[in-house]
Amino acid sequence: MFRHSSLKPSIRLVVNHYEVMKVPPASMSRNLHGGGDAIRLLDLFCAYQAKLTRNSTRYKHWDHALLLTGYDLYRGNVRTVAGYAPVKGMCTEARSCTISEGLDFGAVFVIAHEMGHRLVLGLFLDAFQDVCKMVWCGNGEGLIRSAHPALEYSYCGHRKWCKEGQCVAAATIEDMVVRHGEWSSWNDIRRGDCASECVPCQISGQIRLRRSTRLCDKPL
């Protein structure tokens, strides 16, 4: 993700320290940020990490600190906040920090956005309509972003598709024709006892489940 060919100039990220917090430090306790208020939690985390890197010989110096949190971040009544960071803070020790919901792989897109696309490095959005860089949607609370850009070869304009983060002209008109993916057959599930490849999933007193899959194996 962070070494994608569309990133200019190229960057290299190195993790020199990480911690798994089973219990938050007292300076970041739940009652101090209301269980996920993005602005308050960001301020608390920025102060916490700056104190660690400034006053302790235990940690290697870092240029930027990231908090992956299990809290559902929010700002006021807006519950669609996925990440937050100070504006143009990368070169200031006390402001070089990012918080992001760390629920799934989609967090990498939020982290990349917060660290460089607009906030931390001071970069600004080129256009809300450029779905190849980020998909933007409305939910009645204003404009929000999804967790990822459109997939490769998604339609992005007249005779155009997304390729490596850019909306480019399609090679030929034929390439834009939608083709049925042609699903494969379901894999065989033996009746009776669970086969060796079947992992039983059972809740006491409830039904047992068997998993069967099929593939969209002819997309073109």
Z-matrix of the N, CA and C atoms (Angstrom, degrees):
N
C 1 1.464
C 2 1.528 1 111.04
N 3 1.343 2 116.99 1 -50.85
C 4 1.453 3 120.88 2 -175.97
C 5 1.529 4 112.66 3 -83.59
N 6 1.344 5 117.72 4 -4.25
C 7 1.471 6 121.61 5 176.19
C 8 1.528 7 110.59 6 -112.50
N 9 1.332 8 116.59 7 20.95
C 10 1.464 9 121.08 8 -176.88
C 11 1.523 10 110.20 9 -62.47
N 12 1.321 11 115.99 10 143.97
C 13 1.467 12 120.94 11 -176.01
C 14 1.520 13 112.95 12 -64.22
N 15 1.349 14 117.78 13 -19.14
C 16 1.461 15 120.18 14 -179.44
C 17 1.528 16 112.48 15 -80.49
N 18 1.339 17 118.28 16 -10.44
C 19 1.464 18 121.48 17 -179.90
C 20 1.527 19 110.23 18 -79.74
N 21 1.314 20 116.17 19 121.64
C 22 1.464 21 121.95 20 177.55
C 23 1.520 22 108.80 21 -133.48
N 24 1.339 23 119.39 22 128.44
C 25 1.464 24 126.75 23 -6.01
C 26 1.519 25 111.25 24 -72.68
N 27 1.318 26 116.72 25 164.73
C 28 1.457 27 120.61 26 179.93
C 29 1.527 28 109.68 27 -70.23
N 30 1.320 29 116.08 28 146.06
C 31 1.456 30 121.31 29 -179.68
C 32 1.524 31 109.55 30 -130.05
N 33 1.310 32 115.82 31 158.85
C 34 1.462 33 121.29 32 177.57
C 35 1.521 34 108.02 33 -131.66
N 36 1.325 35 116.36 34 121.11
C 37 1.457 36 121.62 35 -179.99
C 38 1.522 37 109.80 36 -101.59
N 39 1.316 38 116.45 37 135.27
C 40 1.461 39 122.35 38 178.97
C 41 1.521 40 108.81 39 -126.72
N 42 1.330 41 116.83 40 128.86
C 43 1.463 42 121.62 41 176.06
C 44 1.526 43 107.85 42 -91.76
N 45 1.324 44 117.30 43 115.13
C 46 1.467 45 119.12 44 179.97
C 47 1.526 46 113.09 45 -104.93
N 48 1.333 47 117.34 46 -5.26
C 49 1.466 48 119.97 47 175.88
C 50 1.526 49 109.14 48 -164.58
N 51 1.324 50 116.35 49 139.07
C 52 1.465 51 119.28 50 171.74
C 53 1.517 52 109.42 51 -147.33
N 54 1.317 53 115.56 52 152.65
C 55 1.455 54 122.14 53 178.72
C 56 1.519 55 109.27 54 -134.91
N 57 1.329 56 116.16 55 145.39
C 58 1.461 57 122.41 56 170.99
C 59 1.521 58 106.48 57 -105.90
N 60 1.311 59 116.76 58 112.84
C 61 1.464 60 121.55 59 -176.19
C 62 1.525 61 110.26 60 -94.53
N 63 1.303 62 116.68 61 109.28
C 64 1.461 63 120.66 62 173.92
C 65 1.528 64 110.59 63 -76.94
N 66 1.314 65 115.73 64 -31.12
C 67 1.463 66 122.51 65 176.51
C 68 1.525 67 107.36 66 -131.01
N 69 1.335 68 119.00 67 128.68
C 70 1.461 69 119.75 68 -179.45
C 71 1.520 70 111.11 69 -67.71
N 72 1.332 71 117.50 70 151.19
C 73 1.465 72 119.95 71 175.53
C 74 1.526 73 110.44 72 -63.63
N 75 1.320 74 116.29 73 157.10
C 76 1.468 75 120.94 74 -176.91
C 77 1.523 76 112.00 75 -56.82
N 78 1.337 77 116.46 76 -33.54
C 79 1.466 78 120.09 77 -178.35
C 80 1.521 79 113.04 78 -73.78
N 81 1.347 80 117.34 79 -6.51
C 82 1.468 81 121.43 80 178.07
C 83 1.526 82 110.84 81 -127.47
N 84 1.320 83 118.02 82 27.77
C 85 1.459 84 121.30 83 -177.46
C 86 1.527 85 110.98 84 -64.81
N 87 1.316 86 115.67 85 156.04
C 88 1.465 87 122.61 86 -173.22
C 89 1.526 88 112.75 87 -55.68
N 90 1.318 89 117.32 88 -40.20
C 91 1.462 90 119.73 89 -175.38
C 92 1.527 91 112.50 90 -67.75
N 93 1.339 92 117.36 91 -17.84
C 94 1.459 93 120.52 92 179.97
C 95 1.524 94 112.90 93 -81.39
N 96 1.330 95 117.72 94 -20.46
C 97 1.471 96 120.11 95 -179.41
C 98 1.524 97 112.72 96 -126.70
N 99 1.323 98 117.17 97 12.68
C 100 1.466 99 119.81 98 174.52
C 101 1.509 100 114.25 99 64.08
N 102 1.312 101 117.45 100 28.93
C 103 1.463 102 120.22 101 177.03
C 104 1.511 103 114.80 102 69.75
N 105 1.351 104 116.99 103 34.99
C 106 1.463 105 118.55 104 173.72
C 107 1.514 106 116.58 105 127.16
N 108 1.357 107 118.51 106 9.54
C 109 1.461 108 119.32 107 174.53
C 110 1.531 109 108.16 108 -60.57
N 111 1.328 110 116.75 109 116.79
C 112 1.465 111 121.65 110 -169.61
C 113 1.525 112 112.71 111 -60.41
N 114 1.325 113 117.49 112 -43.53
C 115 1.462 114 120.35 113 -176.79
C 116 1.524 115 110.76 114 -67.20
N 117 1.326 116 116.61 115 -45.81
C 118 1.466 117 120.04 116 -178.02
C 119 1.531 118 111.51 117 -68.64
N 120 1.338 119 116.84 118 -42.15
C 121 1.459 120 119.55 119 179.22
C 122 1.527 121 111.13 120 -64.91
N 123 1.327 122 116.92 121 -39.33
C 124 1.465 123 120.30 122 178.05
C 125 1.530 124 110.87 123 -61.83
N 126 1.329 125 117.00 124 -45.93
C 127 1.463 126 120.59 125 179.76
C 128 1.527 127 111.12 126 -60.36
N 129 1.331 128 116.48 127 -42.66
C 130 1.463 129 120.79 128 -179.45
C 131 1.526 130 111.33 129 -65.66
N 132 1.344 131 116.06 130 -43.37
C 133 1.463 132 119.62 131 -178.96
C 134 1.525 133 111.42 132 -68.08
N 135 1.326 134 116.96 133 -40.60
C 136 1.466 135 119.90 134 179.58
C 137 1.528 136 110.68 135 -60.80
N 138 1.328 137 116.44 136 -43.19
C 139 1.462 138 120.12 137 178.96
C 140 1.524 139 110.90 138 -66.33
N 141 1.333 140 116.52 139 -39.27
C 142 1.465 141 121.71 140 -178.85
C 143 1.528 142 111.07 141 -63.77
N 144 1.330 143 117.10 142 -48.95
C 145 1.464 144 119.62 143 -176.87
C 146 1.519 145 111.74 144 -70.20
N 147 1.333 146 117.66 145 -34.17
C 148 1.462 147 120.51 146 179.31
C 149 1.526 148 110.64 147 -64.99
N 150 1.327 149 115.95 148 -38.75
C 151 1.464 150 120.15 149 178.84
C 152 1.524 151 110.89 150 -65.31
N 153 1.336 152 116.84 151 -39.54
C 154 1.461 153 120.55 152 -179.90
C 155 1.522 154 111.95 153 -64.41
N 156 1.302 155 116.13 154 -50.13
C 157 1.467 156 119.48 155 -174.88
C 158 1.526 157 112.32 156 -73.45
N 159 1.333 158 117.00 157 -21.86
C 160 1.464 159 120.71 158 -177.11
C 161 1.528 160 112.78 159 -87.31
N 162 1.324 161 117.18 160 -37.63
C 163 1.461 162 120.40 161 -169.11
C 164 1.525 163 115.45 162 -110.20
N 165 1.322 164 118.52 163 -4.44
C 166 1.458 165 119.36 164 -174.18
C 167 1.523 166 111.47 165 -116.43
N 168 1.341 167 115.63 166 140.96
C 169 1.466 168 120.85 167 174.77
C 170 1.522 169 111.02 168 -90.64
N 171 1.324 170 116.54 169 -1.31
C 172 1.467 171 121.43 170 -178.25
C 173 1.519 172 111.50 171 -73.81
N 174 1.333 173 117.15 172 -30.50
C 175 1.456 174 121.29 173 -173.04
C 176 1.522 175 111.19 174 -108.75
N 177 1.325 176 115.61 175 145.33
C 178 1.454 177 120.57 176 169.18
C 179 1.527 178 108.12 177 -71.75
N 180 1.316 179 115.78 178 150.51
C 181 1.461 180 118.91 179 178.70
C 182 1.528 181 109.73 180 -67.97
N 183 1.314 182 116.80 181 138.20
C 184 1.465 183 120.79 182 174.50
C 185 1.526 184 109.57 183 -121.19
N 186 1.317 185 115.00 184 152.45
C 187 1.464 186 120.97 185 179.35
C 188 1.517 187 112.01 186 -87.20
N 189 1.324 188 116.16 187 -24.97
C 190 1.462 189 119.60 188 -178.04
C 191 1.521 190 109.27 189 -150.28
N 192 1.322 191 116.53 190 141.09
C 193 1.467 192 121.82 191 -179.54
C 194 1.525 193 109.64 192 -115.24
N 195 1.325 194 116.04 193 140.81
C 196 1.461 195 122.32 194 -177.97
C 197 1.523 196 109.74 195 -128.20
N 198 1.325 197 116.05 196 131.34
C 199 1.462 198 121.91 197 174.53
C 200 1.520 199 109.12 198 -111.61
N 201 1.337 200 117.10 199 117.76
C 202 1.460 201 122.35 200 171.51
C 203 1.518 202 106.74 201 -95.92
N 204 1.311 203 116.95 202 114.58
C 205 1.454 204 121.27 203 -172.37
C 206 1.522 205 112.21 204 -114.19
N 207 1.308 206 115.78 205 152.98
C 208 1.458 207 121.39 206 175.41
C 209 1.514 208 112.71 207 -90.90
N 210 1.336 209 117.40 208 -4.07
C 211 1.462 210 120.54 209 177.52
C 212 1.529 211 110.50 210 -71.51
N 213 1.318 212 115.73 211 147.29
C 214 1.462 213 122.07 212 172.73
C 215 1.525 214 106.74 213 -82.49
N 216 1.325 215 116.80 214 100.25
C 217 1.457 216 121.13 215 -174.72
C 218 1.523 217 111.47 216 -66.04
N 219 1.326 218 115.73 217 147.19
C 220 1.464 219 120.54 218 179.77
C 221 1.521 220 109.60 219 -152.47
N 222 1.330 221 115.17 220 161.06
C 223 1.466 222 122.69 221 171.75
C 224 1.513 223 107.45 222 -133.71
N 225 1.325 224 117.69 223 110.00
C 226 1.454 225 120.38 224 -175.97
C 227 1.515 226 110.05 225 62.70
N 228 1.332 227 116.45 226 -122.54
C 229 1.465 228 121.52 227 178.75
C 230 1.522 229 112.82 228 -94.08
N 231 1.316 230 117.40 229 -0.84
C 232 1.467 231 121.19 230 -178.71
C 233 1.524 232 109.22 231 -86.50
N 234 1.336 233 116.25 232 116.94
C 235 1.463 234 121.18 233 -176.97
C 236 1.522 235 112.49 234 -103.45
N 237 1.330 236 117.51 235 11.66
C 238 1.465 237 120.33 236 -175.41
C 239 1.525 238 112.71 237 -101.35
N 240 1.315 239 117.83 238 16.71
C 241 1.465 240 121.23 239 179.18
C 242 1.525 241 109.27 240 -74.79
N 243 1.328 242 117.01 241 124.90
C 244 1.469 243 121.22 242 179.56
C 245 1.520 244 112.14 243 -103.43
N 246 1.336 245 116.79 244 -24.91
C 247 1.459 246 120.70 245 -179.48
C 248 1.515 247 110.15 246 -163.73
N 249 1.332 248 116.05 247 165.06
C 250 1.466 249 119.54 248 -177.37
C 251 1.521 250 109.29 249 -156.11
N 252 1.335 251 116.57 250 146.79
C 253 1.464 252 121.47 251 179.52
C 254 1.517 253 109.42 252 -157.85
N 255 1.337 254 118.21 253 154.83
C 256 1.467 255 120.67 254 176.60
C 257 1.524 256 110.81 255 -66.82
N 258 1.329 257 116.44 256 151.21
C 259 1.459 258 121.13 257 177.29
C 260 1.528 259 109.40 258 -75.40
N 261 1.334 260 116.26 259 128.91
C 262 1.469 261 123.00 260 175.69
C 263 1.530 262 111.68 261 51.74
N 264 1.333 263 116.14 262 50.09
C 265 1.454 264 118.58 263 -175.26
C 266 1.513 265 115.74 264 -105.64
N 267 1.326 266 118.49 265 0.79
C 268 1.457 267 120.90 266 -172.08
C 269 1.529 268 113.33 267 -59.00
N 270 1.304 269 117.80 268 -33.96
C 271 1.464 270 120.57 269 -174.87
C 272 1.522 271 113.05 270 -95.34
N 273 1.326 272 117.64 271 8.43
C 274 1.459 273 121.90 272 177.96
C 275 1.513 274 108.81 273 -117.49
N 276 1.330 275 117.24 274 120.07
C 277 1.465 276 121.93 275 -172.88
C 278 1.524 277 112.94 276 -53.29
N 279 1.318 278 117.72 277 -45.01
C 280 1.457 279 121.52 278 -175.54
C 281 1.522 280 112.87 279 -78.19
N 282 1.333 281 117.86 280 -8.38
C 283 1.466 282 121.23 281 -177.99
C 284 1.522 283 112.73 282 -122.35
N 285 1.320 284 117.55 283 4.31
C 286 1.463 285 120.74 284 179.33
C 287 1.523 286 109.16 285 -89.97
N 288 1.313 287 115.87 286 76.73
C 289 1.463 288 121.51 287 -172.82
C 290 1.523 289 110.00 288 -156.04
N 291 1.318 290 115.90 289 151.10
C 292 1.460 291 123.11 290 -178.88
C 293 1.516 292 108.99 291 -139.47
N 294 1.339 293 116.60 292 141.81
C 295 1.461 294 120.67 293 169.52
C 296 1.523 295 108.10 294 -117.35
N 297 1.319 296 116.20 295 144.40
C 298 1.463 297 121.14 296 -178.76
C 299 1.516 298 109.37 297 -150.24
N 300 1.322 299 116.24 298 143.65
C 301 1.456 300 119.25 299 171.16
C 302 1.526 301 108.06 300 -64.57
N 303 1.313 302 117.10 301 131.05
C 304 1.462 303 120.72 302 -174.97
C 305 1.502 304 112.82 303 -111.76
N 306 1.326 305 116.78 304 49.10
C 307 1.461 306 120.50 305 -172.14
C 308 1.516 307 113.30 306 -84.03
N 309 1.327 308 118.92 307 -31.99
C 310 1.460 309 120.61 308 -174.96
C 311 1.526 310 109.62 309 -157.65
N 312 1.334 311 115.85 310 -173.86
C 313 1.463 312 120.93 311 -177.06
C 314 1.527 313 112.36 312 -62.23
N 315 1.342 314 116.73 313 -25.30
C 316 1.458 315 119.47 314 179.64
C 317 1.515 316 113.34 315 -59.16
N 318 1.335 317 116.93 316 -16.35
C 319 1.464 318 120.25 317 179.43
C 320 1.524 319 111.92 318 -61.76
N 321 1.336 320 118.48 319 -27.10
C 322 1.470 321 119.55 320 -177.91
C 323 1.524 322 110.86 321 -63.26
N 324 1.330 323 117.07 322 -32.96
C 325 1.456 324 120.09 323 179.14
C 326 1.524 325 110.55 324 -71.93
N 327 1.323 326 116.05 325 -39.32
C 328 1.462 327 120.31 326 177.45
C 329 1.523 328 110.08 327 -64.70
N 330 1.331 329 116.71 328 -43.96
C 331 1.464 330 121.30 329 179.78
C 332 1.528 331 110.70 330 -60.73
N 333 1.337 332 116.19 331 -46.07
C 334 1.466 333 120.24 332 179.26
C 335 1.520 334 110.68 333 -60.17
N 336 1.321 335 115.52 334 -41.37
C 337 1.469 336 120.29 335 179.90
C 338 1.524 337 110.73 336 -64.08
N 339 1.332 338 116.24 337 -49.31
C 340 1.457 339 120.03 338 -176.59
C 341 1.526 340 111.83 339 -66.55
N 342 1.315 341 117.90 340 -36.18
C 343 1.463 342 120.80 341 -177.46
C 344 1.522 343 112.93 342 -75.40
N 345 1.323 344 118.07 343 -32.42
C 346 1.444 345 117.15 344 -172.18
C 347 1.511 346 118.48 345 -137.77
N 348 1.326 347 118.80 346 -31.13
C 349 1.460 348 119.12 347 -169.64
C 350 1.513 349 112.45 348 -67.43
N 351 1.325 350 116.88 349 -36.44
C 352 1.461 351 117.26 350 -177.67
C 353 1.520 352 113.08 351 -143.35
N 354 1.330 353 117.84 352 -44.55
C 355 1.453 354 118.87 353 -165.24
C 356 1.519 355 114.36 354 -87.22
N 357 1.339 356 117.16 355 -66.07
C 358 1.459 357 119.60 356 -168.46
C 359 1.517 358 112.77 357 -66.79
N 360 1.336 359 117.25 358 -45.49
C 361 1.461 360 120.41 359 -179.02
C 362 1.521 361 112.14 360 -88.71
N 363 1.327 362 117.46 361 -1.49
C 364 1.448 363 120.61 362 176.93
C 365 1.507 364 113.92 363 80.57
N 366 1.326 365 118.02 364 18.99
C 367 1.459 366 120.59 365 178.80
C 368 1.518 367 109.35 366 -85.71
N 369 1.332 368 116.69 367 155.14
C 370 1.452 369 120.64 368 -176.45
C 371 1.519 370 110.53 369 -121.47
N 372 1.316 371 114.61 370 156.94
C 373 1.459 372 120.90 371 -178.52
C 374 1.517 373 110.13 372 -66.93
N 375 1.324 374 116.15 373 134.87
C 376 1.460 375 120.24 374 178.52
C 377 1.519 376 110.63 375 -72.12
N 378 1.324 377 115.85 376 -45.26
C 379 1.463 378 120.62 377 -179.54
C 380 1.512 379 108.62 378 -167.61
N 381 1.327 380 115.83 379 139.46
C 382 1.452 381 119.61 380 179.28
C 383 1.522 382 111.21 381 -67.53
N 384 1.309 383 117.19 382 -20.25
C 385 1.452 384 119.96 383 -174.61
C 386 1.524 385 113.24 384 -88.20
N 387 1.315 386 118.72 385 -4.60
C 388 1.459 387 120.54 386 -177.91
C 389 1.524 388 109.50 387 -80.51
N 390 1.333 389 116.52 388 86.50
C 391 1.463 390 120.94 389 -174.63
C 392 1.519 391 112.19 390 -69.25
N 393 1.337 392 117.73 391 -16.46
C 394 1.463 393 119.82 392 179.80
C 395 1.524 394 111.38 393 -71.52
N 396 1.331 395 117.48 394 -19.18
C 397 1.459 396 121.47 395 177.62
C 398 1.522 397 111.70 396 -101.83
N 399 1.327 398 117.50 397 -36.21
C 400 1.453 399 120.66 398 178.32
C 401 1.524 400 108.58 399 -164.65
N 402 1.320 401 116.65 400 136.76
C 403 1.457 402 121.35 401 177.84
C 404 1.525 403 108.30 402 -88.61
N 405 1.343 404 116.40 403 125.76
C 406 1.459 405 121.43 404 -179.70
C 407 1.520 406 109.44 405 -111.58
N 408 1.305 407 116.69 406 139.70
C 409 1.460 408 121.82 407 -177.56
C 410 1.522 409 109.11 408 -136.69
N 411 1.327 410 115.87 409 166.33
C 412 1.456 411 121.18 410 174.17
C 413 1.511 412 110.16 411 -115.98
N 414 1.331 413 116.76 412 142.96
C 415 1.462 414 119.86 413 179.63
C 416 1.514 415 112.19 414 -131.48
N 417 1.315 416 117.44 415 20.00
C 418 1.454 417 121.06 416 -178.93
C 419 1.515 418 112.95 417 89.51
N 420 1.320 419 117.45 418 -12.84
C 421 1.463 420 121.91 419 179.23
C 422 1.524 421 111.00 420 -107.73
N 423 1.324 422 116.54 421 6.59
C 424 1.451 423 120.35 422 -176.61
C 425 1.513 424 110.60 423 118.43
N 426 1.314 425 115.67 424 -169.66
C 427 1.460 426 122.05 425 -177.55
C 428 1.517 427 110.05 426 -84.25
N 429 1.318 428 116.92 427 127.67
C 430 1.462 429 121.31 428 178.35
C 431 1.515 430 108.65 429 -128.20
N 432 1.324 431 116.38 430 162.52
C 433 1.452 432 120.48 431 178.46
C 434 1.514 433 109.87 432 -106.26
N 435 1.315 434 115.71 433 154.03
C 436 1.457 435 120.15 434 172.31
C 437 1.521 436 107.68 435 -83.47
N 438 1.318 437 117.43 436 -175.51
C 439 1.462 438 120.34 437 -178.30
C 440 1.523 439 112.47 438 -87.91
N 441 1.320 440 118.07 439 2.04
C 442 1.463 441 118.26 440 -174.01
C 443 1.523 442 110.37 441 -161.45
N 444 1.323 443 117.86 442 160.03
C 445 1.460 444 121.39 443 173.05
C 446 1.521 445 110.29 444 -78.49
N 447 1.323 446 116.05 445 174.85
C 448 1.462 447 119.84 446 176.00
C 449 1.529 448 109.74 447 -64.86
N 450 1.316 449 116.63 448 152.42
C 451 1.455 450 121.41 449 -178.81
C 452 1.531 451 110.97 450 -70.69
N 453 1.334 452 115.22 451 160.24
C 454 1.461 453 120.49 452 177.67
C 455 1.529 454 110.74 453 -54.22
N 456 1.327 455 115.81 454 136.53
C 457 1.462 456 124.55 455 178.07
C 458 1.530 457 112.84 456 69.06
N 459 1.339 458 117.42 457 19.82
C 460 1.463 459 120.20 458 170.61
C 461 1.526 460 108.86 459 -73.88
N 462 1.328 461 116.73 460 148.58
C 463 1.458 462 121.98 461 178.20
C 464 1.526 463 109.49 462 -67.11
N 465 1.338 464 117.92 463 131.47
C 466 1.466 465 120.60 464 -179.36
C 467 1.524 466 112.66 465 -132.48
N 468 1.314 467 117.98 466 1.81
C 469 1.448 468 121.55 467 179.86
C 470 1.518 469 109.81 468 171.45
N 471 1.331 470 116.91 469 177.68
C 472 1.456 471 120.53 470 -177.96
C 473 1.526 472 110.26 471 -60.65
N 474 1.337 473 115.98 472 115.07
C 475 1.462 474 123.14 473 -179.44
C 476 1.536 475 111.86 474 57.66
N 477 1.322 476 116.32 475 34.12
C 478 1.463 477 121.27 476 178.43
C 479 1.521 478 110.53 477 -130.24
N 480 1.333 479 115.73 478 154.17
C 481 1.457 480 120.72 479 174.58
C 482 1.529 481 109.78 480 -144.20
N 483 1.343 482 115.68 481 167.74
C 484 1.464 483 121.06 482 -178.58
C 485 1.522 484 110.61 483 -85.22
N 486 1.320 485 115.69 484 132.77
C 487 1.456 486 120.84 485 176.04
C 488 1.525 487 108.64 486 -145.97
N 489 1.347 488 116.22 487 118.44
C 490 1.465 489 122.95 488 -179.92
C 491 1.525 490 111.97 489 52.19
N 492 1.328 491 115.86 490 44.18
C 493 1.454 492 120.74 491 175.18
C 494 1.510 493 115.82 492 81.38
N 495 1.340 494 117.75 493 3.20
C 496 1.455 495 121.95 494 -178.83
C 497 1.520 496 110.28 495 -120.90
N 498 1.337 497 115.86 496 147.26
C 499 1.463 498 121.41 497 175.21
C 500 1.527 499 107.09 498 -91.44
N 501 1.328 500 116.96 499 107.22
C 502 1.460 501 121.66 500 -173.56
C 503 1.520 502 110.29 501 -122.31
N 504 1.327 503 115.76 502 162.42
C 505 1.459 504 121.08 503 179.04
C 506 1.523 505 110.03 504 -66.99
N 507 1.326 506 116.13 505 136.64
C 508 1.460 507 120.37 506 176.77
C 509 1.523 508 109.00 507 -69.71
N 510 1.325 509 116.20 508 149.74
C 511 1.463 510 120.56 509 -176.09
C 512 1.523 511 111.30 510 -60.64
N 513 1.316 512 117.58 511 -49.68
C 514 1.465 513 122.03 512 179.10
C 515 1.516 514 108.67 513 -140.89
N 516 1.316 515 115.66 514 161.61
C 517 1.462 516 119.98 515 177.40
C 518 1.519 517 109.96 516 -62.47
N 519 1.344 518 116.83 517 -34.85
C 520 1.459 519 120.37 518 -178.72
C 521 1.527 520 111.25 519 -61.06
N 522 1.338 521 116.43 520 -31.50
C 523 1.462 522 119.92 521 -179.50
C 524 1.522 523 112.37 522 -65.04
N 525 1.343 524 116.64 523 -18.62
C 526 1.454 525 119.84 524 -177.85
C 527 1.524 526 112.56 525 -89.67
N 528 1.334 527 117.75 526 -3.64
C 529 1.461 528 121.07 527 -178.72
C 530 1.519 529 109.59 528 -71.59
N 531 1.329 530 116.07 529 131.61
C 532 1.463 531 120.49 530 178.48
C 533 1.520 532 109.13 531 -77.39
N 534 1.320 533 116.98 532 127.98
C 535 1.453 534 121.88 533 179.25
C 536 1.511 535 109.74 534 -116.23
N 537 1.322 536 116.31 535 140.20
C 538 1.457 537 120.66 536 178.51
C 539 1.524 538 109.55 537 -66.74
N 540 1.328 539 116.22 538 138.83
C 541 1.456 540 120.78 539 -175.55
C 542 1.510 541 115.33 540 -73.24
N 543 1.332 542 118.79 541 -14.82
C 544 1.464 543 122.67 542 179.43
C 545 1.522 544 111.78 543 54.25
N 546 1.317 545 115.38 544 87.15
C 547 1.464 546 121.01 545 178.90
C 548 1.523 547 111.22 546 -64.93
N 549 1.318 548 115.65 547 144.11
C 550 1.462 549 120.63 548 173.31
C 551 1.525 550 109.10 549 -78.13
N 552 1.322 551 116.62 550 175.61
C 553 1.465 552 120.83 551 176.16
C 554 1.524 553 109.43 552 -74.80
N 555 1.334 554 114.95 553 155.99
C 556 1.461 555 119.55 554 174.55
C 557 1.524 556 109.27 555 -65.69
N 558 1.324 557 116.81 556 141.31
C 559 1.462 558 118.38 557 177.62
C 560 1.528 559 110.08 558 -68.56
N 561 1.318 560 116.02 559 153.52
C 562 1.463 561 122.20 560 -172.91
C 563 1.527 562 110.99 561 -71.96
N 564 1.321 563 115.57 562 131.82
C 565 1.463 564 121.43 563 174.30
C 566 1.520 565 107.77 564 -115.20
N 567 1.304 566 116.61 565 118.95
C 568 1.457 567 120.64 566 -179.38
C 569 1.519 568 110.62 567 -73.17
N 570 1.290 569 114.52 568 142.60
C 571 1.459 570 119.45 569 177.25
C 572 1.521 571 109.50 570 -83.31
N 573 1.310 572 116.19 571 163.99
C 574 1.457 573 119.97 572 179.19
C 575 1.508 574 110.66 573 87.23
N 576 1.324 575 115.20 574 -139.07
C 577 1.460 576 119.43 575 -178.00
C 578 1.526 577 110.72 576 -65.09
N 579 1.312 578 114.86 577 153.95
C 580 1.464 579 120.61 578 178.65
C 581 1.520 580 109.72 579 -62.60
N 582 1.320 581 116.74 580 131.03
C 583 1.459 582 120.57 581 176.46
C 584 1.523 583 109.22 582 -71.12
N 585 1.329 584 116.17 583 166.94
C 586 1.461 585 120.28 584 -175.74
C 587 1.527 586 112.02 585 -61.80
N 588 1.349 587 116.06 586 -30.61
C 589 1.450 588 118.36 587 -178.65
C 590 1.524 589 112.48 588 -87.02
N 591 1.313 590 117.05 589 -1.71
C 592 1.461 591 121.22 590 -178.67
C 593 1.524 592 109.11 591 -94.32
N 594 1.316 593 117.11 592 117.32
C 595 1.461 594 121.08 593 178.52
C 596 1.523 595 108.45 594 -91.78
N 597 1.332 596 118.50 595 114.08
C 598 1.462 597 120.14 596 -177.14
C 599 1.520 598 111.97 597 -68.68
N 600 1.309 599 115.50 598 139.04
C 601 1.457 600 121.51 599 175.28
C 602 1.517 601 106.17 600 -124.10
N 603 1.304 602 117.67 601 111.25
C 604 1.457 603 120.25 602 -173.15
C 605 1.516 604 111.00 603 -140.47
N 606 1.317 605 115.83 604 131.99
C 607 1.454 606 122.75 605 171.38
C 608 1.519 607 106.81 606 -102.91
N 609 1.310 608 117.27 607 132.53
C 610 1.463 609 121.59 608 -175.61
C 611 1.519 610 111.07 609 -50.99
N 612 1.344 611 115.02 610 125.93
C 613 1.456 612 120.56 611 178.98
C 614 1.506 613 114.74 612 82.78
N 615 1.334 614 117.52 613 0.34
C 616 1.457 615 120.86 614 -177.97
C 617 1.528 616 110.25 615 -115.38
N 618 1.317 617 115.97 616 -179.08
C 619 1.463 618 120.74 617 -177.93
C 620 1.523 619 110.37 618 -73.51
N 621 1.341 620 116.60 619 160.40
C 622 1.457 621 121.94 620 172.96
C 623 1.523 622 108.93 621 -97.92
N 624 1.290 623 115.91 622 150.72
C 625 1.454 624 121.22 623 -176.92
C 626 1.515 625 110.80 624 -116.22
N 627 1.332 626 115.77 625 143.68
C 628 1.453 627 121.63 626 170.89
C 629 1.526 628 107.62 627 -121.29
N 630 1.311 629 115.57 628 143.76
C 631 1.456 630 119.47 629 -177.94
C 632 1.519 631 110.46 630 -106.35
N 633 1.324 632 115.05 631 133.06
C 634 1.455 633 121.16 632 175.01
C 635 1.519 634 108.12 633 -129.91
N 636 1.319 635 116.97 634 143.53
C 637 1.461 636 120.21 635 -176.74
C 638 1.525 637 111.41 636 -129.96
N 639 1.311 638 115.21 637 157.98
C 640 1.459 639 122.22 638 169.54
C 641 1.520 640 107.33 639 -141.45
N 642 1.321 641 116.93 640 159.52
C 643 1.454 642 121.60 641 -172.98
C 644 1.522 643 111.61 642 -118.37
N 645 1.323 644 115.10 643 145.44
C 646 1.465 645 120.39 644 168.50
C 647 1.527 646 104.97 645 -88.06
N 648 1.342 647 116.08 646 81.66
C 649 1.462 648 120.82 647 -166.78
C 650 1.520 649 114.87 648 -98.88
N 651 1.332 650 118.07 649 5.94
C 652 1.459 651 120.02 650 177.23
C 653 1.533 652 109.19 651 -135.96
N 654 1.334 653 116.92 652 64.65
C 655 1.468 654 118.92 653 -175.30
C 656 1.517 655 114.08 654 -69.47
N 657 1.345 656 118.18 655 -20.41
C 658 1.467 657 120.32 656 -179.00
C 659 1.515 658 110.82 657 -124.92
